Amino acid sequence: MTQPDRRMLWMLVRAQRRVAAACDASLADIGLTSTQAGALFCFKDEGLLIGELASALDLAQSAASGLAARLESAGLVAREEEEGDGRAARLRLTPAGRRKREEAARRANAANARLLQGFTDRDIDAVVRWLSHAAAITAPQRRTRQKEKA
């Protein structure tokens, strides 16, 4: 009997690319990418600051700013000046953003159900545990600016 392939990093990257491509294809008809849908899923009623979006998606601030700009130009979010801080902008979902988020969520739930077919709860728990472990041990160290000592 052949041993199972245990090149976990390679298998994870390969699966991620294929799943992302399938997600992008499944959302194309509603004008969303999987990254945009993921961003829409982060919103709560009070909206988000760009830094909060960056943190939720594990993105650099500059990448989150670009994503926010694309969501805004697509009419999915609106920027509002943050009360008490004129430098910060709070992003809020527009009605179009809410509708697309709901449809993307429906499709994501269906895709999750397809991915879980044929697996027991025990199988799924093992995968969840491994993915959580992989995310925790490979989390990038956040760079912080260090003040020069005088």
C-alpha positions as CSV (number, residue, x, y, z in Angstrom):
1,M,0.0,0.0,0.0
2,T,1.3,3.5,-0.9
3,Q,1.9,5.9,1.9
4,P,-0.2,9.0,1.9
5,D,1.5,12.2,0.7
6,R,2.4,14.2,3.8
7,R,3.9,17.2,2.2
8,M,1.6,19.4,4.2
9,L,2.8,22.8,3.1
10,W,2.6,21.9,-0.6
11,M,-0.8,20.3,-0.2
12,L,-2.1,23.3,1.8
13,V,-0.8,25.8,-0.8
14,R,-2.2,23.8,-3.7
15,A,-5.6,23.4,-2.0
16,Q,-5.7,27.1,-1.1
17,R,-5.0,28.1,-4.7
18,R,-7.7,25.8,-6.1
19,V,-10.3,26.8,-3.5
20,A,-9.6,30.5,-4.1
21,A,-9.9,30.1,-7.9
22,A,-13.2,28.1,-7.4
23,C,-14.5,30.8,-5.1
24,D,-13.6,33.6,-7.5
25,A,-15.3,31.7,-10.3
26,S,-18.4,31.2,-8.2
27,L,-18.7,34.9,-7.4
28,A,-17.8,36.4,-10.8
29,D,-21.4,36.7,-11.9
30,I,-22.2,39.0,-9.0
31,G,-19.0,41.0,-9.6
32,L,-17.1,40.0,-6.5
33,T,-13.7,38.3,-5.8
34,S,-13.2,35.9,-2.9
35,T,-11.1,38.6,-1.2
36,Q,-13.8,41.2,-1.6
37,A,-16.4,38.7,-0.2
38,G,-14.1,37.9,2.7
39,A,-13.9,41.7,3.4
40,L,-17.7,42.0,3.3
41,F,-18.0,39.2,5.8
42,C,-15.9,41.2,8.4
43,F,-18.5,44.0,8.6
44,K,-20.7,44.5,11.6
45,D,-23.4,47.1,12.0
46,E,-21.0,49.7,13.4
47,G,-18.8,49.4,10.4
48,L,-15.0,49.0,10.4
49,L,-11.9,51.2,10.4
50,I,-9.4,50.2,7.8
51,G,-7.0,49.0,10.5
52,E,-9.7,46.7,11.8
53,L,-10.2,45.4,8.3
54,A,-6.5,44.8,7.9
55,S,-6.4,42.9,11.2
56,A,-9.4,40.8,10.4
57,L,-8.0,39.7,7.1
58,D,-4.4,39.5,8.2
59,L,-3.4,42.2,5.6
60,A,-0.9,45.0,5.7
61,Q,-2.5,48.4,6.2
62,S,-1.7,49.5,2.7
63,A,-3.3,46.3,1.2
64,A,-6.4,46.9,3.3
65,S,-6.5,50.5,2.1
66,G,-6.4,49.4,-1.5
67,L,-9.1,46.8,-0.9
68,A,-11.3,49.4,0.8
69,A,-10.8,51.8,-2.1
70,R,-11.9,49.0,-4.6
71,L,-15.0,48.2,-2.4
72,E,-15.9,51.9,-2.3
73,S,-15.5,52.4,-6.0
74,A,-17.7,49.3,-6.6
75,G,-20.4,51.0,-4.4
76,L,-20.2,48.3,-1.7
77,V,-18.9,50.4,1.1
78,A,-19.1,54.1,2.0
79,R,-16.5,56.1,4.0
80,E,-17.5,58.3,6.9
81,E,-15.2,60.5,9.0
82,E,-14.6,58.8,12.3
83,E,-16.2,60.8,15.1
84,G,-13.5,62.4,17.2
85,D,-10.7,61.5,14.8
86,G,-10.6,63.4,11.5
87,R,-7.8,61.3,10.2
88,A,-9.7,58.0,10.4
89,A,-12.4,56.8,8.2
90,R,-15.1,54.3,9.1
91,L,-16.3,52.0,6.4
92,R,-19.9,51.1,6.3
93,L,-21.7,48.6,4.0
94,T,-24.1,50.2,1.5
95,P,-27.4,48.5,0.7
96,A,-25.6,47.0,-2.4
97,G,-22.8,45.7,-0.2
98,R,-25.3,44.1,2.2
99,R,-27.1,42.3,-0.7
100,K,-23.8,41.0,-2.2
101,R,-22.6,39.9,1.3
102,E,-25.8,37.9,1.8
103,E,-25.5,36.3,-1.6
104,A,-21.7,35.6,-1.1
105,A,-22.5,34.1,2.3
106,R,-25.2,31.8,0.8
107,R,-22.7,30.6,-1.8
108,A,-19.9,30.2,0.8
109,N,-22.2,28.1,3.0
110,A,-23.0,25.8,0.0
111,A,-19.3,25.5,-0.8
112,N,-18.5,24.6,2.8
113,A,-21.2,21.9,2.8
114,R,-19.7,20.4,-0.4
115,L,-16.2,20.4,1.1
116,L,-17.4,18.6,4.2
117,Q,-19.4,15.9,2.3
118,G,-18.2,12.4,3.1
119,F,-16.2,13.4,6.2
120,T,-17.2,12.5,9.8
121,D,-17.3,15.1,12.6
122,R,-14.1,13.5,13.9
123,D,-12.4,13.9,10.5
124,I,-13.5,17.6,10.4
125,D,-12.4,18.2,13.9
126,A,-8.9,16.9,13.0
127,V,-8.7,19.1,10.0
128,V,-9.8,22.2,12.0
129,R,-7.3,21.4,14.7
130,W,-4.5,21.0,12.2
131,L,-5.3,24.2,10.3
132,S,-5.6,26.2,13.6
133,H,-2.2,24.8,14.6
134,A,-0.7,25.6,11.3
135,A,-2.0,29.2,11.4
136,A,-0.8,29.7,15.0
137,I,2.8,28.4,14.5
138,T,3.3,30.2,11.2
139,A,1.8,33.6,12.2
140,P,4.2,36.3,11.0
141,Q,5.8,38.4,13.6
142,R,4.5,41.9,13.3
143,R,7.2,44.5,12.6
144,T,7.2,47.5,14.9
145,R,9.2,50.6,14.5
146,Q,11.8,50.9,17.1
147,K,12.7,54.3,18.2
148,E,16.4,55.1,17.9
149,K,18.2,55.6,21.2
150,A,19.7,59.0,21.4
